[in-house]
Amino acid sequence: MAMTAQGPISLNIFIPAVPELVNAFATDPGTVQLTISLFLLSLASGQLVMGPLSDRFGRRPVVLGGLALAGVASFAAMTARSIEALVIARIVQAIGASTGVVIGRTIVRDLYERDRAAAMLGLITTVMVIGPMIAPLLGGILNTTLGWQSIFIFLATFSSGTLIWAIVALPETLKQSTPAEHASRQPREWRYLLSSPAFYCYTLIGAFGSAAFFTFLGGAPHVAIRIMGTSSAEYGAWIATSSFGYMLGNFVVSHSAGRYGMATLIRWGIFAQLSGAVLGAIVIFFAPISPLAFFLPQMVITFGSGLLLPNAITGAISIHPKVAGTAAGIIGFVQMATGAACTQIISHVLIHYPSALPVSIALLMTTSLTGMAYMALRRT
């Protein structure tokens, strides 16, 4: 959980300091925004690299190297004297932090069988929600009281502390083979993974299942603040209800995966997502818009996401456990890329529509695509 938290916390804790950096580095907002957008891109792309490296060299050395890289990059960002240096440090920091996200999932699959791995991932992925909830508040406090450099002091300390903990307590979980055996076996294992229709179906279920959350995240500020007139503080309180739904879904998975199995929980998750999306559309069409009417259906959707995502991820990395790192890297990249695209698209669409209808339509589309991906999985 500490390793997995590196990425989402490093991304979100820095956001409150972005406006201040425009003046600090005498630059424009677009350039400063690169510290966020390129971080996210690097966090997604880094998983494509770190996953296969962990299959080749083992989980432990790649994890330790990634945590060390994130810590060094945090110190470099703290001492940056130009916006260009800060952007480069953030890119390197993201690549290091991506290690914890992808290999954390992979280690769970190394240690547990499929259903039990889904239960453990349900607990671990909770930090993907708790981190973004807590990090902006912490970043705002640090930036206001001690300056933006203090944010990177915190991140460097967090990365270094996790690194020391991993050095002491984290064993190698990959069953090692000789370099010659690995070299002869790896192409065959890659072909098996990348030719598996089930792998692509699980990946699409994970991508579309999380896209609903990212779509709402991109559209909710416009609807809640600009259309309904809520304050930023009110918006923060309402958006927390969505996170609560996700955590509740994760809790159910952690306690029920062994009893009901992955397929059943994925079906439940898709049903909850579709129910929430349909409920939200009905409310938008027939009821006066209000925070309760807008956010309550989303809590049902995120509850469904909490049910299906740990199981979809486990399914993808269980297709061929010997290349679980590669599988985790691919599904992590596709999830983040899809989520970033949905966030960007819905935010641009809402500029031209003074209603919440585009958000409801987009949620119906993403949840329906999740159901279609599951139907394709059943056919395989």
C-alpha positions in Angstrom: 0.0 0.0 0.0 2.8 2.4 0.8 4.5 1.6 -2.6 1.2 2.0 -4.5 0.5 5.3 -2.8 3.7 6.9 -4.2 2.1 7.7 -7.6 -1.3 9.2 -6.6 0.1 11.2 -3.7 3.0 12.6 -5.7 0.6 13.6 -8.4 -2.1 15.3 -6.3 -0.1 16.8 -3.4 1.6 19.2 -5.8 -1.6 20.7 -7.4 -2.2 23.4 -4.8 1.2 24.9 -5.5 0.8 25.2 -9.2 -0.6 28.8 -9.3 2.2 30.0 -7.1 4.9 28.6 -9.4 3.8 30.9 -12.2 5.2 33.9 -10.3 8.0 32.0 -8.6 9.5 31.0 -12.0 8.2 34.0 -14.0 6.5 31.8 -16.5 3.0 31.1 -17.9 0.3 28.8 -16.5 0.6 26.4 -19.5 4.2 25.7 -18.9 3.7 25.1 -15.2 0.8 22.8 -16.0 3.4 20.5 -17.7 4.5 19.5 -14.2 1.1 17.8 -13.9 0.3 16.6 -17.4 3.8 15.2 -18.1 3.9 13.6 -14.6 0.7 11.7 -15.4 2.0 10.7 -18.8 5.2 9.5 -17.3 3.4 7.7 -14.5 1.4 5.8 -17.1 4.3 5.1 -19.5 6.7 4.1 -16.8 4.5 1.1 -16.0 5.1 -0.3 -19.5 8.8 -0.3 -18.7 8.9 -1.3 -15.1 6.6 -4.3 -15.4 8.7 -6.2 -17.9 11.9 -5.2 -16.0 10.4 -6.9 -12.9 9.7 -10.0 -14.9 13.3 -10.1 -16.1 15.3 -9.0 -13.0 12.9 -9.7 -10.2 10.5 -7.5 -8.2 12.8 -6.4 -5.4 15.6 -4.8 -7.4 13.2 -2.9 -9.6 11.1 -1.7 -6.6 14.2 -0.5 -4.7 15.6 1.2 -7.8 12.2 3.0 -8.5 11.8 4.2 -4.9 15.4 5.5 -4.9 14.8 7.3 -8.2 11.6 8.9 -6.9 13.5 10.1 -3.8 16.4 11.5 -5.7 14.0 13.3 -8.1 12.1 14.8 -5.2 15.3 16.3 -3.9 16.2 17.6 -7.4 12.7 19.2 -7.7 13.1 20.9 -4.4 16.3 22.6 -5.5 15.1 23.4 -9.1 16.1 26.9 -10.2 14.0 26.9 -13.4 10.7 25.6 -14.5 12.4 23.4 -17.1 14.5 21.7 -14.3 11.3 21.2 -12.3 9.5 19.6 -15.2 12.4 17.2 -15.8 12.5 16.3 -12.1 8.8 15.6 -12.1 9.1 13.3 -15.1 11.9 11.3 -13.4 9.9 11.3 -10.1 6.8 9.9 -12.0 8.9 7.1 -13.6 10.2 6.1 -10.2 6.8 6.3 -8.6 5.2 4.1 -11.3 7.3 1.2 -10.0 5.2 1.0 -6.8 1.9 1.1 -8.7 2.7 -1.7 -11.2 4.9 -3.9 -9.1 2.7 -3.6 -6.0 0.0 -5.4 -8.0 2.4 -7.9 -9.4 3.8 -8.9 -5.9 0.2 -9.5 -4.7 -0.3 -11.9 -7.6 3.1 -13.6 -6.8 1.9 -14.3 -3.3 -1.7 -15.3 -3.6 -4.0 -17.3 -5.8 -6.5 -15.6 -8.1 -9.5 -15.0 -5.8 -7.3 -14.2 -2.7 -5.2 -11.8 -4.9 -8.4 -10.0 -5.9 -9.3 -9.6 -2.2 -5.8 -8.2 -1.4 -5.9 -5.8 -4.4 -9.2 -4.6 -3.1 -7.4 -3.3 0.0 -4.4 -2.0 -1.9 -6.3 -0.1 -4.5 -8.1 1.8 -1.7 -5.0 4.1 -1.5 -5.7 5.1 -5.1 -8.7 6.9 -3.7 -7.6 7.9 -0.3 -4.3 9.4 -1.6 -6.0 11.9 -4.0 -8.4 12.8 -1.2 -5.8 13.6 1.4 -2.9 14.8 -0.7 -4.3 18.1 -2.0 -5.2 19.2 1.6 -1.7 18.3 2.8 -0.1 20.0 -0.1 -2.1 23.1 0.5 -1.1 23.2 4.1 2.6 22.7 3.3 2.6 25.3 0.5 0.8 27.9 2.6 2.9 27.5 5.7 6.4 26.5 4.4 6.5 27.1 0.7 6.3 24.8 -2.3 9.7 23.3 -1.7 8.4 21.7 1.5 6.1 19.5 -0.7 9.1 17.9 -2.2 10.8 17.5 1.2 7.8 15.5 2.3 7.8 13.4 -0.9 11.5 12.7 -0.6 11.0 11.7 3.0 8.0 9.5 2.1 9.9 7.8 -0.8 13.1 7.3 1.3 11.1 5.9 4.3 9.3 3.4 2.0 12.7 2.5 0.4 14.2 1.7 3.8 11.2 -0.3 4.8 11.4 -2.3 1.5 15.1 -2.9 2.0 14.5 -4.3 5.4 11.2 -6.2 5.0 10.4 -6.9 1.3 11.6 -10.3 0.0 11.9 -11.3 -3.6 8.6 -12.8 -4.7 9.4 -13.8 -8.2 10.5 -17.4 -8.7 13.9 -16.8 -10.3 15.2 -18.6 -13.4 18.7 -18.5 -15.0 19.3 -15.8 -17.6 19.5 -18.4 -20.3 16.2 -20.0 -19.3 14.5 -16.6 -19.1 15.9 -15.5 -22.5 14.6 -18.6 -24.2 11.2 -18.6 -22.4 10.3 -14.9 -22.5 9.3 -14.5 -26.2 7.0 -17.5 -25.9 5.4 -16.2 -22.7 4.9 -12.7 -24.2 3.2 -14.3 -27.3 0.9 -16.3 -25.0 -0.1 -13.2 -23.1 -0.5 -10.9 -26.1 -2.5 -13.4 -28.1 -5.0 -14.1 -25.3 -8.4 -12.6 -26.0 -9.2 -12.8 -22.2 -6.3 -10.6 -21.4 -7.6 -7.8 -23.7 -11.1 -8.3 -22.3 -9.9 -7.9 -18.7 -7.9 -4.9 -19.7 -10.9 -3.2 -21.3 -13.1 -4.0 -18.3 -10.5 -2.3 -16.1 -10.1 0.7 -18.4 -13.8 1.4 -19.0 -14.6 0.5 -15.4 -12.3 3.2 -14.1 -13.2 5.6 -17.0 -16.6 6.3 -15.3 -14.8 7.7 -12.3 -12.4 9.8 -14.3 -15.2 11.1 -16.5 -17.1 12.3 -13.4 -13.9 13.8 -12.0 -13.5 15.9 -15.1 -17.1 17.1 -15.3 -18.2 17.4 -11.6 -16.3 20.7 -10.8 -18.1 22.4 -13.8 -21.5 21.1 -12.9 -21.2 21.6 -9.1 -19.5 24.9 -8.9 -20.5 26.7 -12.1 -24.0 25.4 -12.7 -25.2 24.6 -9.2 -23.2 27.4 -7.5 -21.7 25.3 -4.7 -18.5 26.5 -3.0 -15.1 24.7 -3.5 -15.4 23.4 0.1 -18.9 22.0 -0.6 -17.7 20.4 -3.8 -14.8 18.8 -1.9 -17.3 17.3 0.6 -19.6 16.0 -2.0 -16.9 14.4 -4.1 -15.7 12.5 -1.0 -19.0 10.6 -1.2 -17.8 9.1 -4.5 -14.6 8.0 -2.9 -16.6 6.5 -0.1 -18.5 4.4 -2.6 -15.3 3.1 -4.1 -13.8 2.2 -0.8 -17.0 0.4 0.2 -16.8 -1.7 -3.0 -13.1 -2.5 -2.2 -14.2 -3.6 1.3 -16.8 -6.0 -0.1 -14.2 -7.5 -2.5 -11.7 -7.9 0.3 -14.2 -9.9 2.4 -16.1 -11.7 -0.4 -13.7 -12.6 -3.2 -13.0 -16.1 -1.9 -16.7 -16.8 -1.4 -18.2 -15.5 -4.6 -15.3 -15.5 -7.1 -14.0 -12.9 -9.6 -16.7 -13.3 -12.3 -19.6 -12.8 -9.9 -18.1 -9.7 -8.4 -17.3 -8.2 -11.8 -21.0 -8.8 -12.8 -22.2 -7.2 -9.6 -19.9 -4.2 -10.2 -21.1 -3.7 -13.8 -24.8 -4.0 -12.6 -24.1 -1.3 -9.9 -22.4 0.9 -12.4 -25.2 0.7 -15.0 -27.8 1.2 -12.2 -26.1 4.3 -11.0 -25.7 5.7 -14.6 -29.3 5.1 -15.4 -30.5 6.6 -12.1 -28.3 9.7 -12.7 -29.7 10.1 -16.2 -33.3 9.8 -15.0 -32.6 12.4 -12.3 -31.0 14.8 -14.8 -34.0 14.5 -17.1 -36.9 14.7 -14.6 -35.8 16.2 -11.4 -34.4 19.6 -10.4 -30.6 19.5 -10.3 -29.1 19.5 -6.9 -25.9 18.2 -5.3 -27.7 15.3 -3.7 -29.3 14.3 -7.0 -26.0 14.7 -8.9 -23.6 13.0 -6.5 -25.7 10.2 -5.1 -25.9 8.2 -8.3 -22.2 8.6 -8.7 -21.6 6.9 -5.4 -23.5 3.9 -6.7 -21.2 3.9 -9.8 -18.0 4.1 -7.8 -19.3 1.3 -5.6 -19.5 -0.8 -8.7 -16.0 0.3 -9.7 -14.7 -0.8 -6.4 -16.2 -4.2 -7.0 -15.0 -4.8 -10.5 -11.6 -3.2 -10.7 -9.6 -5.4 -8.3 -11.0 -8.4 -10.0 -10.4 -7.2 -13.6 -6.8 -6.4 -12.7 -6.3 -9.7 -11.0 -7.8 -11.5 -14.0 -5.4 -9.7 -16.4 -2.3 -10.4 -14.4 -3.4 -14.1 -13.9 -3.6 -15.0 -17.6 0.1 -15.9 -17.4 1.6 -15.3 -13.9 5.2 -15.7 -15.2 4.8 -12.3 -17.0 2.5 -10.8 -14.4 4.7 -7.7 -14.3 4.3 -7.1 -18.0 0.5 -7.6 -17.8 0.2 -5.2 -14.8 2.2 -2.6 -16.7 -0.1 -2.8 -19.7 -3.4 -2.7 -17.8 -2.0 0.2 -15.6 -1.0 2.2 -18.7 -4.3 1.6 -20.5 -6.3 2.6 -17.4 -4.4 5.8 -16.9 -4.4 6.7 -20.6 -8.2 6.1 -20.9 -8.9 8.0 -17.7 -6.8 11.0 -18.8 -8.6 11.1 -22.2 -12.0 10.9 -20.6 -11.2 13.7 -18.1 -9.9 15.9 -20.9 -12.8 15.3 -23.3 -15.6 15.8 -20.8 -14.0 19.1 -19.5 -13.9 20.5 -23.0 -17.4 19.4 -23.9 -19.0 20.9 -20.8 -17.6 24.4 -21.7 -20.3 24.5 -24.4 -23.2 23.0 -22.4 -24.7 24.7 -19.3 -26.1 21.4 -18.0 -25.1 18.1 -16.4 -26.5 16.1 -19.4 -23.2 15.5 -21.1 -21.8 13.9 -17.9 -24.8 11.6 -17.7 -24.5 10.6 -21.3 -20.7 9.9 -20.9 -21.3 7.8 -17.8 -23.9 5.7 -19.6 -21.5 5.2 -22.5 -18.5 4.2 -20.3 -20.5 1.8 -18.1 -22.2 0.2 -21.2 -18.7 -0.3 -22.7 -17.7 -2.1 -19.5 -20.6 -4.4 -19.8 -19.8 -5.1 -23.5 -16.2 -5.9 -22.6 -17.5 -8.4 -20.0 -19.8 -10.0 -22.6 -16.8 -10.4 -24.8 -14.9 -12.0 -21.9 -17.7 -14.5 -21.4 -17.5 -15.5 -25.1 -13.8 -16.3 -24.7 
